[in-house]
Structures are given as C-alpha cells and as structure tokens.
Amino acid sequence: MRYQETGELHLDFHGTAATAIDYVVKHFGQDALNRLMRKMARQVYRSIYEKLQAGDTGELLEHWRYFFEREKGDFELTRQENGKIILEVRECPAVRHLKKLGMKVNPEFCLQTKMINDAWSEGTPFVITTEKTGECSCRQTITPRSL
C-alpha cells in the first residue's frame, strides 16, 4: 500500500489539519474546503480513487485498517453478503488526539471524511456514505451501486 507513514508525526498531523480546515472555512468558505478535499481525494490519494473506479475496494480498506490500527482506534470493518462494507468507528483516533491536545473539534473537521468519501465514490461503481453517530464516532458504508 502506498499510504503507510511511520513514526509519530501522523498524530500531530490531525492538529494541523484541524487548524487548516478552520482557516479555509473562515477565510474562503465551505465550498473552498469541499474543492480542496475533492482535489486531495483525487490527486493525493490517486491510487485509492483509481482502484475504486476499477471496482476494487481493496486499497481503501487496507488504508482504513492500517491507520485505525496504527492509531489504536476503536473500529470494526465488516463485509456483508450483499456486497456492502461497513467501517464502524466507535472512537476516532483523530478526534481523540485533538481533544488530548485541548483543541476544539469543529464539525467541519469530521466533514472532511464525508467530502473525501463523496469524491472517492464519484465515477465509481460504489456509493460511500458517511454518517456521524456521535462526537467521536461514525459509520462509513461502501455500497455497490447495483444494490
């Protein structure tokens, strides 16, 4: 997998991302944040998007599993018989880390996940939905468009 950072820098990235998201929304608006996240999904995480376009969820699932395990997130990743894949995040390690740093967690911080998932699913055989289920939890579901 292409996206496997090591070392301790990654957790601190969450604080930087939260600050950047706040700045972009305040100075340029929500639409600018959406364009930024869409571009990131398509260009920074290009190989994940290309695999999804080809009907392959493997790299995205590996990406999710790698970072949630690495950051000791409380999560469960399951496949259903009908082809749906559900990532149930009971405690998001990014939100947990922001709280540990004493930072305010803006709603736009979690919205980045939805924006990236929406961009990843465009033009693919999948719909990726993101449902915030609590302050530090969410459910992300990959559904084949054929269902």
C-alpha positions in Angstrom: 0.0 0.0 0.0 1.2 3.4 -0.9 0.0 5.4 2.1 1.8 3.9 5.1 3.6 6.6 7.0 5.5 5.5 10.0 6.8 7.4 13.1 4.9 9.7 15.4 4.3 12.6 13.0 1.0 11.4 11.8 -1.0 12.0 15.0 0.3 15.6 15.1 -1.0 16.0 11.5 -4.5 15.9 12.9 -4.0 19.1 14.8 -2.5 20.8 11.7 -5.4 19.5 9.6 -8.0 20.8 12.1 -6.3 24.2 12.1 -6.1 24.3 8.3 -9.8 23.3 7.9 -10.8 26.1 10.3 -8.7 28.6 8.4 -10.0 27.6 5.0 -13.7 27.8 6.1 -13.2 31.1 7.9 -11.3 32.8 5.1 -12.6 31.1 1.9 -15.8 29.3 2.8 -17.3 25.9 2.8 -17.2 25.5 -0.9 -13.4 26.1 -0.9 -13.0 23.3 1.7 -15.1 21.0 -0.5 -13.0 21.7 -3.5 -9.8 21.2 -1.5 -10.9 17.8 -0.1 -12.1 16.7 -3.5 -8.8 17.5 -5.1 -7.0 15.7 -2.2 -9.1 12.6 -2.7 -8.5 12.5 -6.4 -4.8 13.6 -6.5 -3.1 12.9 -3.2 -4.9 9.6 -2.8 -5.0 8.9 -6.6 -4.3 5.2 -6.4 -7.2 4.6 -4.0 -9.5 6.5 -6.3 -8.2 4.7 -9.4 -8.8 1.3 -7.8 -12.3 2.4 -6.8 -13.0 3.4 -10.4 -11.9 0.0 -11.5 -14.3 -1.6 -9.0 -11.7 -2.6 -6.4 -12.2 -1.5 -2.8 -9.0 -3.3 -1.5 -6.7 -0.3 -1.3 -9.2 1.8 0.5 -10.0 -1.0 3.0 -6.2 -1.5 3.6 -5.8 2.3 4.1 -8.6 2.4 6.7 -7.4 -0.7 8.5 -3.8 0.5 8.6 -4.5 3.9 10.1 -7.1 2.8 12.6 -4.9 0.0 13.8 -1.8 2.2 13.9 -3.5 4.9 15.9 -5.4 2.5 18.1 -8.8 3.5 17.0 -11.8 1.5 18.2 -13.3 0.3 15.0 -14.8 -2.7 13.2 -14.6 -3.4 9.4 -17.2 -5.9 8.1 -18.3 -7.2 4.7 -21.9 -8.1 4.3 -23.2 -10.9 1.9 -24.9 -8.3 -0.3 -21.5 -6.6 -1.0 -21.8 -3.7 1.5 -18.7 -2.9 3.5 -19.1 -1.1 6.8 -16.5 0.7 8.8 -17.9 1.3 12.2 -15.7 3.8 14.1 -16.6 3.7 17.8 -13.7 6.1 18.8 -12.0 8.2 16.2 -8.3 8.4 17.0 -8.0 11.8 15.2 -10.8 13.4 17.3 -9.4 11.7 20.4 -6.0 13.3 19.7 -7.5 16.7 19.1 -9.2 16.5 22.5 -5.9 15.3 24.1 -4.3 18.5 22.7 -7.1 20.6 24.2 -8.3 21.7 20.8 -11.9 22.5 19.9 -13.3 19.9 17.4 -15.2 21.8 14.8 -18.0 20.0 12.9 -16.1 20.7 9.7 -13.2 18.5 10.9 -15.4 15.4 10.6 -17.0 16.7 7.4 -13.6 16.3 5.7 -14.2 12.5 5.9 -17.6 12.8 4.2 -16.1 15.1 1.5 -13.3 12.7 0.7 -15.6 9.7 0.6 -18.0 11.6 -1.7 -15.2 12.5 -4.0 -13.8 8.9 -4.0 -17.2 7.4 -4.9 -17.9 9.8 -7.9 -17.5 7.9 -11.1 -17.1 4.5 -9.4 -19.3 1.5 -9.1 -19.7 2.4 -5.4 -21.5 4.9 -3.1 -19.7 5.7 0.1 -21.9 7.2 2.8 -20.6 8.8 5.9 -22.8 9.1 9.0 -21.6 10.8 12.1 -23.0 8.8 15.0 -21.5 10.8 17.9 -18.9 13.3 18.7 -16.1 10.8 18.3 -17.8 8.1 16.2 -19.1 7.5 12.7 -20.2 4.8 10.2 -18.8 4.7 6.7 -20.5 2.4 4.3 -19.4 1.3 0.8 -22.4 0.1 -1.2 -22.2 -1.2 -4.7 -24.4 1.0 -7.0 -26.0 -2.2 -8.2 -27.8 -2.7 -4.9 
